[in-house]
């Protein structure tokens, strides 16, 4: 349950980061942006 909710939030963050930054198309490039 917790894992699924965490995954959902991560996917949302990735989608938002990808939408705002079209340069980073891969999730690996978006992860460091989120942590910052």
Secondary structure, DSSP 8 states (H G I E B T S, - for coil): -HHHHHHHHHHHHHHHHHHH-TT--SHHHHHHHHH-
